[in-house]
Amino acid sequence: MSQIGSASEGSNSMAAAASPRLLLLVLLLLLVPVSNAIYCDEDDCYDLLGVKQDANVSEIKKAYYKLSLKHHPDKNPDPESRKLFVKIANAYEILKDESTRGQYDYAIAHPEEVFYNTAQYYRAYYGHKTDPRAVLIGLLLIISVFQYLNQFGRLKALEFERTGGISSKKKGHKQMDKKVEEVLSNEVELQIQGVEKPSVWRLYGVQFILVPYSIGKVLSWKFCWFWRYRIKKLPYAWEDACYLTRTSLKIPANTWQNIDDYRKENLVMKRLWEKNNMERYIAEMRKESKRRR
């Protein structure tokens, strides 16, 4: 009994192991016709044109023109002839191009590679019809529109919050004092990091188009900088000194613009872009911080 039981268990395990393989085999058998039929349905593209598989492009073209004259809807009104003409035209589109013909020949020779043949077919028929440049331009346009609307919405929300909704007052309310209105307007116009007035020049699409110009501008600026301050050893101009100071302190451009002129001048005079001066400035700031504690 034990031997019978062990034999039974062994057969059950073998059946369990074989069942996934059998299922995979059945699935492949079901999909194999799909691999052969993705190009010319159930027909053979060469048979539809009446040519051999080793026929050249000229022979394929002659066979197509001959059959099209016979089965074209303008020449033959028979519905069956019209269906046959569609198949013939499809076969010609596949065989006239070396790339798609090579893929079709490969599918015939390797019908077991179902997924690869199917992927090659859809890539050949649908991949080349979509111009990547058009997709990129469309994507940049959509992103730019959303970017502009987002900037505009955030600015309006900030303006409404700072004015307390006074800008949308109803008719009949007393007119706001001009001085108060001017103060609020100046406050709203301050550039805050992440919330700036929407500008077409800042949109990603426009910046992408202007990439060659931007690269040329940067290269020109670097060359002028090198010539002025490395070759001729001229003193730094005010704007350039501000740039060096701001980058040395890692201060964003918007934050630097909101610093008062006296503070800017004090920082620029320290020449913080020089290593020794920056180390001295950091040491002074640490001492000041400890003193305040």
KAZI-V786306 format. One record per residue. N is the residue number from 1. SS is DSSP state (helix for helix, strand for strand, loop for the rest). Layout:
n = [N	N]
ss = [SS	SS]
//
This chain:
n = [1	2	3	4	5	6	7	8	9	10	11	12	13	14	15	16	17	18	19	20	21	22	23	24	25	26	27	28	29	30	31	32	33	34	35	36	37	38	39	40	41	42	43	44	45	46	47	48	49	50	51	52	53	54	55	56	57	58	59	60	61	62	63	64	65	66	67	68	69	70	71	72	73	74	75	76	77	78	79	80	81	82	83	84	85	86	87	88	89	90	91	92	93	94	95	96	97	98	99	100	101	102	103	104	105	106	107	108	109	110	111	112	113	114	115	116	117	118	119	120	121	122	123	124	125	126	127	128	129	130	131	132	133	134	135	136	137	138	139	140	141	142	143	144	145	146	147	148	149	150	151	152	153	154	155	156	157	158	159	160	161	162	163	164	165	166	167	168	169	170	171	172	173	174	175	176	177	178	179	180	181	182	183	184	185	186	187	188	189	190	191	192	193	194	195	196	197	198	199	200	201	202	203	204	205	206	207	208	209	210	211	212	213	214	215	216	217	218	219	220	221	222	223	224	225	226	227	228	229	230	231	232	233	234	235	236	237	238	239	240	241	242	243	244	245	246	247	248	249	250	251	252	253	254	255	256	257	258	259	260	261	262	263	264	265	266	267	268	269	270	271	272	273	274	275	276	277	278	279	280	281	282	283	284	285	286	287	288	289	290	291	292	293]
ss = [loop	helix	helix	helix	helix	helix	helix	helix	helix	helix	helix	helix	helix	helix	helix	helix	helix	helix	helix	helix	helix	helix	helix	helix	helix	helix	helix	helix	helix	helix	helix	helix	helix	helix	helix	helix	helix	helix	helix	helix	loop	loop	loop	loop	helix	helix	helix	helix	helix	loop	loop	loop	loop	loop	loop	loop	helix	helix	helix	helix	helix	helix	helix	helix	helix	helix	helix	helix	helix	helix	helix	loop	loop	loop	loop	loop	loop	loop	helix	helix	helix	helix	helix	helix	helix	helix	helix	helix	helix	helix	helix	helix	helix	helix	helix	loop	loop	helix	helix	helix	helix	helix	helix	helix	helix	helix	helix	helix	helix	loop	loop	loop	loop	helix	helix	helix	helix	helix	helix	helix	helix	helix	helix	helix	helix	helix	helix	loop	loop	loop	loop	helix	helix	helix	helix	helix	helix	helix	helix	helix	helix	helix	helix	helix	helix	helix	helix	helix	helix	helix	helix	helix	helix	helix	helix	helix	helix	helix	helix	helix	helix	helix	helix	loop	loop	helix	helix	helix	loop	loop	loop	loop	loop	loop	loop	loop	loop	helix	helix	helix	helix	helix	helix	helix	helix	helix	helix	helix	loop	loop	loop	strand	loop	loop	strand	loop	loop	loop	loop	helix	helix	helix	loop	helix	helix	helix	helix	helix	helix	loop	helix	helix	helix	helix	helix	helix	helix	helix	helix	helix	helix	helix	helix	helix	helix	helix	helix	helix	helix	helix	helix	loop	loop	loop	loop	loop	loop	helix	helix	helix	helix	helix	helix	helix	helix	helix	helix	helix	helix	loop	loop	loop	helix	helix	helix	helix	helix	loop	loop	loop	helix	helix	helix	helix	helix	helix	helix	helix	helix	loop	loop	loop	loop	loop	helix	helix	helix	helix	helix	helix	helix	helix	helix	helix	helix	helix	helix	helix	helix	helix	helix	helix	loop]
//
